[in-house]
Amino acid sequence: MAISNRKGSKKGKNTNKRGAPVREGALKRAKRLARGEEAPVRTTERRSKSLEEFEGIVSLSRDGFGFVKVDGQQEDIFVPMRKLHFALNGDFVKIAVSKRKLQAGASGRSLEGEVVKIIHRSTKPHIGILVVRGRQVWAIVESKNMPYDIRIDVAGPAELPEIGGKKAEHGMKVAVLVTDWPKRSAEPLGRIVDVLGVPGENDTEMHAILAEYQLPYRFEPEVEQAADKISEEITPKDLAGRRDFRGVTTFTIDPTDAKDFDDALSYRKLDNGNVEVGIHIADVTYYVKPGSPVDKEAFARGTSVYLVDRTIPMLPEKLSNKLCSLRPHEDKLTYSAVFEMNAKAKVIGQWFGRTVINSDHRFDYEQAQQIIETKEGPLAAEILDLHALAAILRKQRFDNGAISFERPEMKVLVDETGKPIDVIQKESKESNWLIEEFMLLANRCVAEYATKKCKAKNPTFVYRIHENPDPEKLDSLRSFAKNFGHQLGDTSDPKQAAGALNALMKEAKGKPEENALQLLALRSMARARYSTDNVGHYGLAFQYYTHFTSPIRRYPDMMVHRLLALYMDGATSQDKLYYEDCCEHSSVREQIATDAERASIKYKMVEFMQDKIGRQFDGHVSGLTEWGIYVEIEPTKIEGMISLREIRTDWYQFDEEKYETRGKASGRVFHLGDPVKIRVLRANLEQKILDYELVEE
């Protein structure tokens, strides 16, 4: 897991004439404002002799310059600090491109622009510490995307709000939304939208991450009350029309610490020698009706969020952990995909519909893996038979062109207080693959059935899609791989490209450059998303694919359940525009959740390293840039950066073409994967940054 660093060093702090803490960059900006060299952009646009104008979102650096990302344009537009004109990180702006070619050293960018209008401010809050000086109040923001502190728009500290039972006061961590940037002001104005607590406390810091990504950490009372009113009793009316699987061997396999179980497998041998495999999924939509308070909240959230030390569920606990969770020895209502399969894992017949189950056993992945390895334990015959079928399905998938590489993933272990105690690598074994392959089978077959075999003509449906790789990015990967003596095969055809990528990763496996090649290969691919337009799933090599198997934690799965039920009951095709909007919303919510999860991992990794300042570690070079050498240390793979400007023994420069960093005097060269020894220099929790220094032999 990368602990991102910023280009350049942190600005020093000072105070303005009112005694408020202000960064050096803000002081310089204040002087320019006083001289009238800048004016805030409001309702009128600045005039600029430009080549082109675009609209896009600002990405601001801590050093004050920024980039604007424009949809449909591969390269971001560089904006110097003096040309941002009060735009902040996340703001949606109109930008005029004033230069096509920049001088060497301008971040390698060929486009430079100027903000001519702030169309609207970002609604994403900034996280800071409150500082009170007399009647003035500021939020001191420590962020790699925010070079300014924010003055709180109150007449005095007595007007500071109380939110969630916590009073905003000096020293508290808060979430602040920028509301304005007045003329002649050195800093923006803002209002407090959440009081998070005492800095450094685990709950405060996790709530800060949730607030930064505008994720809720509690349900509103009306949502909890609506969930509480849902009956837990299963009546004859609830069972009407359902297939009864309560007498069929059924079990769940989940992580050890899982609290909600939304999928189960059933198994039985048929008289003809084939087997029947049922993939049973919690029937969430039977309980959660469209337009209900619970449904509206689930749609708004879009997904559950998994931080290092907690889960922020999409559904209230009564549904996610109790009513819909497929706990052992309890009758549960499910929506199922049932397959008749022969010994070669060929699907002979299939059935979809509502069911009732009673799980016989709850396994965790370790228990199931032990049964696979020892061939002994509860339900061993069933698990071993399903494992054999899953192995065939997995081989078929890769033979058909599925991408077969994944970056190693690290897991932070924490104690009961949230303090990190270790960092370990996650392992994916046969027990994980067993569940994965049958979930993939259900998702694929549901999508194909809904598209081709339901009564509705050209039905609107929710697909999980993954477009073909970007040819230009594949060419970049090819050039990069040549630096290490690797060849990327023919990628002109998407299926050939998958084989070429798999072959490249197999060749690089275990070598120093493996991680970098994997990262570039993944970047060549589009991000998987939800859509009503089916273009297939490139990474899995499926023509039809959806998400059917996790409605407790993903709203798109609830949409799929509802659409499948409608079409099986004879309904005509549903409103495509409505469902496309829902797909776009779900894709955005998924990415936000992923970003928050990564932020929590970064935070805990930096926290884990806080008591290791000054200690030396062996590691290897994991990345090279014009401003630093990134190093992953062993055995935790925690990444930090050696700043080139802080290496005093030589002048090092990065050669992008050769992808190496070379010392001017010594001639020492750093390549990806080179072994290095580092000393932990700094651990900045607020910015989630680790700085290393090179230990030279």
C-alpha positions as CSV (number, residue, x, y, z in Angstrom):
1,M,0.0,0.0,0.0
2,A,1.5,3.3,-1.1
3,I,1.8,6.1,1.4
4,S,1.6,9.0,-1.0
5,N,4.0,11.9,-0.6
6,R,3.9,15.4,-2.0
7,K,6.4,17.2,-4.2
8,G,8.4,19.6,-2.3
9,S,8.7,20.3,1.4
10,K,6.1,21.5,3.9
11,K,5.6,25.3,4.2
12,G,6.6,26.9,7.4
13,K,4.0,28.7,9.6
14,N,3.8,32.2,10.9
15,T,1.2,34.5,12.3
16,N,-0.6,37.4,10.7
17,K,-1.3,40.8,12.3
18,R,-4.4,39.3,14.1
19,G,-2.3,36.5,15.6
20,A,-3.8,33.8,13.4
21,P,-1.5,31.0,12.2
22,V,-0.9,31.5,8.5
23,R,1.5,29.5,6.2
24,E,4.3,31.2,4.3
25,G,2.4,30.8,1.0
26,A,-0.7,32.5,2.5
27,L,1.4,35.5,3.7
28,K,2.8,36.0,0.2
29,R,-0.7,35.7,-1.2
30,A,-1.9,38.3,1.3
31,K,0.8,40.8,0.1
32,R,-0.3,40.3,-3.5
33,L,-3.9,40.8,-2.5
34,A,-3.0,44.0,-0.7
35,R,-1.2,45.3,-3.8
36,G,-4.3,44.5,-5.9
37,E,-2.5,42.0,-8.0
38,E,-5.2,39.4,-7.7
39,A,-9.0,39.6,-7.4
40,P,-11.3,36.8,-6.6
41,V,-13.3,35.4,-9.5
42,R,-17.1,35.6,-8.7
43,T,-19.9,36.1,-11.2
44,T,-17.8,37.6,-14.0
45,E,-15.3,35.8,-16.0
46,R,-11.7,36.9,-16.5
47,R,-10.7,37.6,-20.1
48,S,-7.8,35.6,-21.4
49,K,-6.1,35.3,-24.8
50,S,-6.3,31.6,-24.9
51,L,-6.1,28.7,-27.4
52,E,-9.1,26.8,-25.9
53,E,-11.4,26.9,-22.9
54,F,-12.4,23.8,-20.9
55,E,-14.4,23.0,-17.8
56,G,-13.0,20.7,-15.2
57,I,-12.1,19.9,-11.5
58,V,-9.1,21.4,-9.7
59,S,-6.6,19.2,-8.0
60,L,-4.6,21.5,-5.7
61,S,-1.1,20.9,-4.3
62,R,0.1,21.9,-0.9
63,D,2.7,24.2,-2.6
64,G,-0.2,26.2,-4.1
65,F,-0.1,25.2,-7.8
66,G,-2.8,22.9,-9.3
67,F,-4.0,20.8,-12.1
68,V,-7.4,20.7,-13.8
69,K,-8.8,17.4,-14.9
70,V,-11.0,17.7,-18.0
71,D,-13.3,14.8,-19.1
72,G,-12.2,13.3,-22.3
73,Q,-8.8,14.8,-22.2
74,Q,-5.9,12.4,-21.2
75,E,-3.5,15.1,-19.9
76,D,-4.3,17.3,-16.9
77,I,-3.8,21.1,-17.4
78,F,-1.2,22.7,-15.1
79,V,-2.2,25.9,-13.4
80,P,0.4,28.1,-11.5
81,M,-0.6,29.4,-8.2
82,R,-0.9,33.0,-9.5
83,K,-3.4,31.8,-12.1
84,L,-5.7,29.8,-9.9
85,H,-7.6,33.0,-8.8
86,F,-8.9,31.6,-5.5
87,A,-9.9,28.2,-6.9
88,L,-9.5,25.4,-4.3
89,N,-9.2,21.6,-4.5
90,G,-12.3,20.0,-5.9
91,D,-13.8,23.2,-7.3
92,F,-15.4,23.0,-10.7
93,V,-14.0,25.7,-12.9
94,K,-13.7,27.1,-16.4
95,I,-10.1,27.2,-17.5
96,A,-8.4,28.9,-20.4
97,V,-5.4,27.2,-21.9
98,S,-2.8,29.9,-22.5
99,K,0.3,27.8,-23.3
100,R,0.9,24.7,-25.3
101,K,4.5,24.0,-24.4
102,L,6.1,24.5,-21.0
103,Q,9.7,24.8,-20.2
104,A,11.5,21.8,-18.9
105,G,10.9,21.1,-15.3
106,A,7.3,22.3,-15.2
107,S,6.1,18.9,-14.0
108,G,6.5,17.5,-17.4
109,R,3.2,19.0,-18.6
110,S,2.6,20.4,-22.1
111,L,-0.5,22.3,-21.2
112,E,-0.8,25.4,-18.9
113,G,-3.9,27.3,-18.2
114,E,-5.6,30.0,-16.1
115,V,-8.8,29.7,-14.1
116,V,-11.3,32.3,-15.6
117,K,-14.4,31.3,-13.5
118,I,-15.2,29.2,-10.5
119,I,-18.5,27.6,-11.6
120,H,-19.1,26.1,-8.2
121,R,-17.2,25.4,-5.0
122,S,-16.5,21.8,-3.9
123,T,-19.0,20.4,-1.4
124,K,-16.2,18.2,0.1
125,P,-15.3,19.5,3.6
126,H,-11.7,20.1,4.8
127,I,-10.5,18.6,8.1
128,G,-8.7,20.9,10.5
129,I,-8.0,21.8,14.1
130,L,-9.8,24.8,15.6
131,V,-7.7,27.7,16.9
132,V,-9.3,30.5,18.8
133,R,-7.5,33.9,19.0
134,G,-9.7,36.4,20.8
135,R,-12.9,36.7,18.7
136,Q,-11.3,35.2,15.6
137,V,-11.4,31.4,14.9
138,W,-9.5,29.4,12.3
139,A,-9.4,25.8,11.2
140,I,-5.7,24.8,10.7
141,V,-5.8,22.4,7.8
142,E,-3.0,19.9,7.3
143,S,-3.7,18.4,3.9
144,K,-1.6,17.7,0.8
145,N,-4.4,19.4,-1.2
146,M,-4.9,22.6,0.9
147,P,-2.2,25.2,1.3
148,Y,-4.4,27.6,3.3
149,D,-6.1,27.7,6.7
150,I,-9.8,28.6,6.8
151,R,-11.3,31.4,8.9
152,I,-14.5,30.4,10.5
153,D,-17.4,32.7,9.7
154,V,-18.6,33.5,13.2
155,A,-18.6,36.8,15.3
156,G,-16.8,35.0,18.1
157,P,-16.1,31.7,19.8
158,A,-19.5,31.8,21.6
159,E,-21.2,31.3,18.2
160,L,-19.3,28.1,17.5
161,P,-21.9,25.2,17.0
162,E,-22.6,22.0,18.9
163,I,-23.0,19.1,16.5
164,G,-23.7,15.4,17.4
165,G,-23.4,16.3,21.1
166,K,-19.9,17.7,20.7
167,K,-19.2,21.4,21.2
168,A,-16.8,23.1,18.8
169,E,-14.0,24.7,20.8
170,H,-10.3,25.4,20.7
171,G,-8.2,22.3,19.9
172,M,-11.1,20.2,18.6
173,K,-10.9,18.5,15.2
174,V,-13.7,19.7,12.8
175,A,-15.0,19.4,9.3
176,V,-15.2,22.7,7.5
177,L,-16.9,23.7,4.3
178,V,-15.5,26.7,2.4
179,T,-18.3,29.2,1.7
180,D,-16.5,32.2,0.3
181,W,-13.2,34.0,-0.3
182,P,-13.7,37.7,0.4
183,K,-11.8,40.4,-1.5
184,R,-8.5,41.4,0.1
185,S,-8.6,38.4,2.4
186,A,-5.6,36.2,2.9
187,E,-7.7,33.0,3.6
188,P,-11.0,31.6,2.6
189,L,-14.1,31.7,4.9
190,G,-15.9,28.6,6.0
191,R,-18.5,27.1,8.3
192,I,-18.2,24.1,10.6
193,V,-20.3,21.1,9.4
194,D,-19.2,18.5,11.9
195,V,-17.4,18.4,15.2
196,L,-15.3,15.2,15.2
197,G,-13.6,15.2,18.6
198,V,-10.2,15.3,20.2
199,P,-7.3,14.9,17.7
200,G,-5.4,11.7,17.9
201,E,-8.3,9.6,19.4
202,N,-9.2,6.7,17.1
203,D,-12.9,7.5,16.7
204,T,-12.0,11.1,15.9
205,E,-9.6,10.1,13.2
206,M,-11.9,7.5,11.6
207,H,-14.8,10.0,11.7
208,A,-12.5,12.6,10.1
209,I,-11.9,10.2,7.2
210,L,-15.6,9.6,6.8
211,A,-16.3,13.3,7.0
212,E,-13.7,14.1,4.4
213,Y,-15.3,11.8,2.0
214,Q,-18.9,12.9,3.0
215,L,-19.7,9.4,4.3
216,P,-22.2,9.0,7.2
217,Y,-21.1,7.2,10.4
218,R,-24.6,6.9,11.9
219,F,-28.2,6.3,10.7
220,E,-30.8,9.0,11.2
221,P,-33.4,8.0,13.8
222,E,-36.2,7.8,11.3
223,V,-34.2,5.2,9.3
224,E,-33.5,3.1,12.4
225,Q,-37.1,3.3,13.4
226,A,-38.3,2.2,9.9
227,A,-35.9,-0.8,10.1
228,D,-37.1,-1.7,13.6
229,K,-40.7,-1.9,12.4
230,I,-39.9,-4.7,9.9
231,S,-41.2,-8.0,11.3
232,E,-38.7,-10.8,12.1
233,E,-41.3,-13.5,11.9
234,I,-41.5,-15.7,8.8
235,T,-45.2,-16.4,8.2
236,P,-46.8,-18.9,5.7
237,K,-47.5,-15.8,3.5
238,D,-43.8,-15.1,3.4
239,L,-43.1,-18.7,2.2
240,A,-45.8,-18.7,-0.5
241,G,-44.3,-19.4,-3.9
242,R,-40.8,-20.1,-2.6
243,R,-38.8,-23.3,-3.2
244,D,-37.9,-24.9,0.1
245,F,-34.2,-25.7,0.5
246,R,-34.3,-26.2,4.3
247,G,-33.7,-29.9,3.9
248,V,-30.7,-29.5,1.6
249,T,-27.1,-29.3,2.9
250,T,-26.3,-25.6,3.0
251,F,-23.4,-23.6,4.5
252,T,-21.6,-20.2,4.4
253,I,-17.9,-19.4,4.0
254,D,-16.9,-15.9,5.1
255,P,-14.0,-14.0,6.7
256,T,-13.5,-14.8,10.4
257,D,-14.6,-11.4,11.5
258,A,-17.6,-11.1,9.2
259,K,-20.9,-10.1,10.8
260,D,-23.2,-10.2,7.8
261,F,-23.5,-13.3,5.7
262,D,-25.3,-12.5,2.4
263,D,-24.5,-15.7,0.4
264,A,-24.7,-19.4,1.1
265,L,-24.1,-22.5,-1.0
266,S,-26.3,-25.7,-1.0
267,Y,-25.2,-29.0,-2.4
268,R,-26.9,-32.3,-3.3
269,K,-26.3,-35.2,-5.6
270,L,-28.9,-36.0,-8.2
271,D,-30.1,-39.5,-9.3
272,N,-28.6,-38.9,-12.8
273,G,-25.1,-38.5,-11.3
274,N,-25.0,-34.7,-11.7
275,V,-25.0,-32.3,-8.7
276,E,-27.3,-29.5,-7.8
277,V,-25.5,-26.3,-6.6
278,G,-27.6,-23.5,-5.1
279,I,-26.2,-20.0,-4.7
280,H,-28.5,-18.5,-2.1
281,I,-28.5,-14.7,-1.6
282,A,-30.2,-12.7,1.2
283,D,-33.6,-11.6,-0.1
284,V,-33.1,-8.0,1.0
285,T,-35.6,-6.5,-1.5
286,Y,-38.4,-8.6,0.1
287,Y,-37.9,-6.6,3.2
288,V,-36.8,-3.2,1.8
289,K,-39.5,-1.7,-0.4
290,P,-38.7,0.9,-3.1
291,G,-39.1,4.4,-1.8
292,S,-39.1,3.5,1.9
293,P,-36.8,5.4,4.3
294,V,-34.5,2.4,4.5
295,D,-34.4,2.1,0.7
296,K,-33.7,5.8,0.2
297,E,-30.9,5.7,2.7
298,A,-29.4,2.6,1.1
299,F,-29.5,4.2,-2.3
300,A,-27.8,7.4,-1.0
301,R,-25.0,5.4,0.6
302,G,-24.7,3.1,-2.4
303,T,-22.4,0.6,-0.6
304,S,-21.1,-0.4,2.7
305,V,-17.7,1.1,3.6
306,Y,-14.9,-1.0,5.2
307,L,-12.4,1.1,7.2
308,V,-9.5,-0.7,8.9
309,D,-11.3,-0.9,12.3
310,R,-15.0,-0.7,11.4
311,T,-17.7,-1.3,8.9
312,I,-20.1,1.5,7.9
313,P,-23.1,-0.6,6.7
314,M,-25.4,0.3,3.8
315,L,-28.3,-1.1,5.8
316,P,-29.2,-0.7,9.5
317,E,-27.9,-3.4,11.8
318,K,-31.3,-5.1,12.2
319,L,-31.2,-5.9,8.5
320,S,-27.5,-6.3,7.8
321,N,-26.5,-8.4,10.8
322,K,-29.8,-10.0,11.8
323,L,-32.8,-10.3,9.6
324,C,-31.0,-10.7,6.2
325,S,-27.8,-12.3,7.5
326,L,-27.8,-16.0,6.6
327,R,-26.9,-17.2,10.1
328,P,-26.6,-20.9,10.8
329,H,-29.6,-22.9,12.1
330,E,-32.1,-20.1,11.3
331,D,-34.8,-20.0,8.6
332,K,-33.9,-17.3,6.1
333,L,-35.6,-15.9,3.0
334,T,-33.3,-15.9,0.0
335,Y,-33.2,-15.2,-3.8
336,S,-31.4,-18.0,-5.5
337,A,-29.6,-19.2,-8.6
338,V,-29.7,-23.0,-8.8
339,F,-27.6,-25.0,-11.2
340,E,-27.5,-28.6,-12.3
341,M,-23.8,-29.4,-13.2
342,N,-22.0,-32.4,-14.4
343,A,-18.5,-33.5,-13.3
344,K,-16.9,-31.2,-15.9
345,A,-18.6,-28.2,-14.3
346,K,-20.9,-27.8,-17.3
347,V,-24.2,-26.2,-16.5
348,I,-26.9,-28.6,-17.6
349,G,-29.9,-26.7,-16.2
350,Q,-30.6,-23.5,-14.2
351,W,-33.3,-22.0,-12.2
352,F,-33.8,-18.5,-10.6
353,G,-36.3,-17.5,-8.0
354,R,-37.2,-16.9,-4.3
355,T,-36.4,-19.6,-1.8
356,V,-36.1,-20.3,1.9
357,I,-33.0,-21.9,3.5
358,N,-31.6,-23.0,6.8
359,S,-27.8,-23.0,6.9
360,D,-26.2,-26.1,8.5
361,H,-22.8,-24.7,9.2
362,R,-20.8,-21.4,9.2
363,F,-17.2,-21.8,8.0
364,D,-14.5,-19.1,7.9
365,Y,-12.0,-19.3,5.0
366,E,-9.3,-20.8,7.2
367,Q,-11.6,-23.7,8.3
368,A,-12.7,-24.4,4.8
369,Q,-9.1,-24.3,3.6
370,Q,-8.1,-26.8,6.2
371,I,-10.8,-29.2,4.9
372,I,-9.5,-28.7,1.4
373,E,-6.0,-29.5,2.4
374,T,-6.6,-32.3,4.9
375,K,-9.8,-33.7,3.3
376,E,-11.3,-34.0,6.8
377,G,-13.8,-32.0,8.7
378,P,-17.5,-31.1,8.8
379,L,-19.2,-31.4,5.3
380,A,-15.8,-32.5,3.9
381,A,-17.3,-34.4,1.0
382,E,-19.5,-31.5,-0.1
383,I,-16.7,-28.9,0.2
384,L,-14.2,-31.1,-1.7
385,D,-16.7,-31.8,-4.5
386,L,-17.5,-28.1,-4.8
387,H,-13.8,-27.2,-4.7
388,A,-13.2,-29.5,-7.7
389,L,-16.0,-27.9,-9.7
390,A,-14.7,-24.4,-8.8
391,A,-11.2,-25.3,-9.9
392,I,-12.6,-26.3,-13.3
393,L,-14.6,-23.0,-13.6
394,R,-11.5,-21.0,-12.7
395,K,-9.3,-22.7,-15.3
396,Q,-12.0,-22.2,-18.0
397,R,-12.2,-18.5,-17.1
398,F,-8.5,-18.0,-17.5
399,D,-8.4,-20.1,-20.7
400,N,-11.1,-17.8,-22.1
401,G,-8.9,-14.7,-21.6
402,A,-9.5,-13.5,-18.0
403,I,-6.8,-11.4,-16.5
404,S,-4.9,-13.5,-14.0
405,F,-2.9,-11.0,-12.0
406,E,-3.6,-9.0,-8.8
407,R,-1.5,-6.7,-6.8
408,P,-0.6,-8.0,-3.3
409,E,-2.8,-6.5,-0.7
410,M,-1.8,-5.7,2.9
411,K,-4.0,-5.8,5.9
412,V,-3.5,-3.7,9.1
413,L,-4.3,-5.6,12.3
414,V,-5.6,-3.4,15.2
415,D,-6.4,-4.0,18.8
416,E,-9.7,-3.3,20.6
417,T,-8.9,0.4,20.8
418,G,-8.1,0.7,17.1
419,K,-4.3,0.9,17.6
420,P,-2.4,-0.9,14.8
421,I,-0.4,-3.8,16.1
422,D,0.8,-5.4,12.8
423,V,0.7,-5.3,9.0
424,I,0.4,-8.6,7.1
425,Q,-0.2,-9.6,3.6
426,K,-3.7,-11.0,2.7
427,E,-3.6,-14.4,1.2
428,S,-6.1,-15.7,-1.3
429,K,-6.4,-19.5,-1.3
430,E,-8.6,-22.3,-2.6
431,S,-11.4,-21.6,-0.1
432,N,-11.6,-18.0,-1.3
433,W,-11.6,-19.2,-4.9
434,L,-14.4,-21.8,-4.2
435,I,-16.8,-19.0,-3.1
436,E,-15.5,-16.6,-5.8
437,E,-16.1,-18.9,-8.7
438,F,-19.7,-19.8,-7.7
439,M,-20.5,-16.2,-7.1
440,L,-19.1,-15.3,-10.5
441,L,-21.2,-18.1,-12.0
442,A,-24.4,-16.8,-10.5
443,N,-23.6,-13.2,-11.5
444,R,-22.8,-14.2,-15.1
445,C,-25.8,-16.5,-15.6
446,V,-28.3,-14.0,-14.0
447,A,-27.1,-11.3,-16.4
448,E,-27.4,-13.6,-19.5
449,Y,-30.8,-14.9,-18.4
450,A,-32.2,-11.4,-17.8
451,T,-30.9,-10.2,-21.1
452,K,-31.7,-13.1,-23.4
453,K,-34.4,-15.3,-21.9
454,C,-36.8,-13.2,-19.9
455,K,-40.1,-12.3,-21.5
456,A,-39.4,-8.6,-21.8
457,K,-38.0,-7.5,-25.2
458,N,-34.6,-5.7,-25.0
459,P,-35.0,-5.3,-21.2
460,T,-33.2,-2.6,-19.3
461,F,-30.8,-4.2,-16.9
462,V,-28.0,-3.3,-14.6
463,Y,-24.6,-4.7,-15.7
464,R,-21.2,-4.6,-14.1
465,I,-19.0,-3.7,-17.1
466,H,-15.3,-3.4,-17.7
467,E,-14.2,-1.9,-21.1
468,N,-11.2,-3.0,-23.1
469,P,-7.7,-1.6,-22.2
470,D,-6.5,1.8,-23.6
471,P,-4.2,1.0,-26.6
472,E,-2.0,4.1,-25.9
473,K,-1.5,3.0,-22.3
474,L,-0.7,-0.5,-23.5
475,D,2.0,1.0,-25.7
476,S,3.4,2.9,-22.7
477,L,3.5,-0.4,-20.8
478,R,5.3,-2.1,-23.7
479,S,8.0,0.6,-23.7
480,F,8.3,0.5,-19.9
481,A,8.6,-3.3,-19.9
482,K,11.5,-3.1,-22.5
483,N,13.6,-1.3,-19.9
484,F,13.6,-4.6,-17.9
485,G,14.1,-6.9,-20.9
486,H,10.5,-7.9,-21.1
487,Q,8.3,-8.1,-24.3
488,L,4.6,-7.4,-24.3
489,G,3.0,-9.5,-27.0
490,D,0.4,-8.5,-29.6
491,T,-2.3,-6.4,-28.0
492,S,-4.2,-5.4,-31.2
493,D,-7.1,-7.7,-30.3
494,P,-8.6,-7.5,-26.8
495,K,-8.5,-11.2,-26.2
496,Q,-4.9,-11.4,-27.5
497,A,-4.1,-8.5,-25.2
498,A,-5.3,-10.4,-22.2
499,G,-3.0,-13.3,-23.1
500,A,-0.1,-11.0,-23.6
501,L,-0.6,-9.3,-20.3
502,N,-0.9,-12.6,-18.5
503,A,2.3,-13.8,-20.1
504,L,4.1,-10.6,-19.2
505,M,3.1,-10.9,-15.5
506,K,4.0,-14.5,-15.4
507,E,7.5,-13.6,-16.8
508,A,7.9,-10.8,-14.3
509,K,6.6,-12.8,-11.3
510,G,9.0,-12.7,-8.4
511,K,11.3,-10.1,-10.0
512,P,11.9,-6.6,-8.7
513,E,9.9,-4.9,-11.4
514,E,6.8,-7.1,-10.9
515,N,4.8,-4.6,-8.8
516,A,5.5,-1.6,-11.1
517,L,4.5,-3.6,-14.2
518,Q,1.3,-4.8,-12.5
519,L,0.5,-1.2,-11.5
520,L,1.0,0.1,-15.1
521,A,-1.0,-2.8,-16.5
522,L,-3.9,-2.1,-14.2
523,R,-3.7,1.6,-15.1
524,S,-4.0,0.6,-18.8
525,M,-7.5,-0.7,-18.1
526,A,-10.7,1.1,-17.5
527,R,-12.3,1.1,-14.1
528,A,-15.1,-1.4,-13.7
529,R,-18.5,0.3,-13.3
530,Y,-22.2,-0.1,-13.4
531,S,-24.2,0.6,-16.6
532,T,-27.4,-0.3,-18.5
533,D,-25.3,-0.7,-21.7
534,N,-23.7,-4.1,-21.8
535,V,-20.2,-4.1,-23.2
536,G,-19.0,-7.1,-21.3
537,H,-16.4,-7.5,-18.6
538,Y,-12.9,-7.6,-20.0
539,G,-11.1,-8.5,-16.9
540,L,-13.2,-11.6,-16.2
541,A,-13.7,-12.4,-19.9
542,F,-17.5,-12.5,-19.6
543,Q,-19.9,-11.3,-22.3
544,Y,-22.6,-10.9,-19.6
545,Y,-22.0,-9.9,-16.0
546,T,-23.8,-8.3,-13.2
547,H,-23.7,-8.0,-9.4
548,F,-26.4,-10.2,-7.9
549,T,-24.7,-11.8,-4.9
550,S,-24.2,-9.0,-2.3
551,P,-27.4,-7.0,-1.7
552,I,-26.7,-6.4,2.0
553,R,-23.7,-4.3,1.1
554,R,-24.2,-3.1,-2.5
555,Y,-27.3,-1.2,-3.8
556,P,-26.8,-2.3,-7.5
557,D,-27.5,-5.9,-6.4
558,M,-30.8,-4.7,-5.0
559,M,-31.6,-3.2,-8.3
560,V,-30.7,-6.4,-10.1
561,H,-33.0,-8.5,-7.7
562,R,-35.9,-6.2,-8.4
563,L,-35.4,-6.1,-12.1
564,L,-35.0,-9.9,-12.3
565,A,-38.2,-10.4,-10.2
566,L,-40.2,-7.9,-12.5
567,Y,-39.1,-9.6,-15.7
568,M,-39.8,-13.1,-14.4
569,D,-43.3,-11.9,-13.5
570,G,-43.8,-10.7,-17.1
571,A,-43.2,-7.0,-16.7
572,T,-42.1,-5.0,-19.8
573,S,-38.7,-3.3,-20.0
574,Q,-38.1,-0.6,-17.3
575,D,-37.1,3.0,-17.7
576,K,-33.5,2.9,-19.1
577,L,-32.7,6.6,-18.2
578,Y,-33.7,6.1,-14.6
579,Y,-31.6,3.0,-14.2
580,E,-28.6,4.6,-16.0
581,D,-28.7,7.5,-13.5
582,C,-28.8,4.9,-10.7
583,C,-25.8,3.1,-12.2
584,E,-23.8,6.3,-12.4
585,H,-24.6,7.2,-8.8
586,S,-23.7,3.7,-7.6
587,S,-20.3,3.8,-9.5
588,V,-19.5,7.2,-7.9
589,R,-20.4,5.9,-4.4
590,E,-18.3,2.8,-4.9
591,Q,-15.2,4.9,-5.8
592,I,-15.7,7.2,-2.8
593,A,-16.0,4.2,-0.5
594,T,-12.8,2.8,-2.0
595,D,-10.9,6.1,-1.5
596,A,-12.0,6.3,2.1
597,E,-11.0,2.7,2.8
598,R,-7.5,3.4,1.3
599,A,-7.2,6.6,3.4
600,S,-7.9,4.6,6.6
601,I,-5.3,2.0,5.6
602,K,-2.7,4.8,4.9
603,Y,-3.5,6.5,8.2
604,K,-3.1,3.3,10.2
605,M,0.2,2.4,8.4
606,V,1.6,5.8,9.3
607,E,0.3,5.4,12.9
608,F,2.0,2.0,13.0
609,M,5.3,3.6,12.0
610,Q,5.1,6.5,14.5
611,D,7.1,4.7,17.2
612,K,9.7,3.6,14.6
613,I,11.2,7.1,13.9
614,G,15.0,6.7,13.6
615,R,14.9,2.9,13.0
616,Q,16.5,1.3,10.0
617,F,14.8,-1.1,7.6
618,D,15.7,-3.1,4.6
619,G,13.5,-2.4,1.6
620,H,13.4,-2.1,-2.2
621,V,12.7,0.7,-4.6
622,S,9.0,0.7,-5.5
623,G,8.8,3.9,-7.5
624,L,10.8,6.7,-9.0
625,T,9.8,10.3,-9.7
626,E,11.5,13.6,-10.4
627,W,11.2,14.5,-6.7
628,G,11.9,11.3,-4.9
629,I,12.6,7.6,-4.5
630,Y,9.7,5.5,-3.1
631,V,10.7,2.5,-1.0
632,E,8.7,-0.4,0.3
633,I,10.2,-1.8,3.5
634,E,10.1,-5.4,4.6
635,P,8.1,-7.3,5.7
636,T,5.2,-4.9,5.9
637,K,5.5,-3.4,2.4
638,I,4.8,0.0,3.9
639,E,5.9,2.6,1.4
640,G,7.5,6.0,2.1
641,M,9.6,8.5,0.1
642,I,13.2,9.5,0.1
643,S,13.2,13.1,-1.0
644,L,16.0,13.7,-3.6
645,R,16.6,17.2,-2.2
646,E,17.3,15.7,1.2
647,I,20.1,13.4,0.0
648,R,23.1,15.5,0.9
649,T,25.9,13.3,-0.4
650,D,25.1,13.7,-4.1
651,W,22.9,15.4,-6.6
652,Y,20.4,12.9,-7.9
653,Q,18.2,13.3,-11.1
654,F,15.4,11.2,-12.4
655,D,15.7,10.0,-16.1
656,E,12.1,9.3,-17.2
657,E,13.2,7.6,-20.5
658,K,15.5,5.1,-18.8
659,Y,13.3,5.0,-15.7
660,E,16.2,5.4,-13.3
661,T,17.6,7.9,-10.8
662,R,21.3,8.7,-11.1
663,G,23.7,10.5,-8.8
664,K,25.7,13.2,-10.7
665,A,29.0,12.8,-8.8
666,S,28.9,9.2,-7.7
667,G,27.2,7.7,-10.8
668,R,25.1,5.6,-8.4
669,V,21.9,4.4,-10.1
670,F,18.6,3.4,-8.6
671,H,16.3,1.1,-10.5
672,L,12.9,-0.4,-9.6
673,G,13.4,-3.3,-7.2
674,D,16.9,-2.3,-6.1
675,P,17.6,-3.2,-2.5
676,V,18.1,-0.2,-0.2
677,K,18.4,0.5,3.5
678,I,16.4,3.4,4.9
679,R,15.8,5.2,8.2
680,V,12.4,6.4,9.1
681,L,12.6,10.2,9.2
682,R,9.1,11.5,9.7
683,A,5.5,10.2,10.1
684,N,2.9,12.8,9.4
685,L,-0.5,11.4,10.5
686,E,-2.5,14.5,9.4
687,Q,-1.3,14.1,5.8
688,K,-0.9,10.3,6.0
689,I,2.7,10.7,4.8
690,L,5.9,8.8,5.6
691,D,9.4,10.2,4.9
692,Y,12.4,8.0,4.7
693,E,16.1,8.9,4.4
694,L,18.7,6.9,2.6
695,V,21.2,5.0,4.7
696,E,24.3,4.8,2.6
697,E,26.7,2.0,3.2
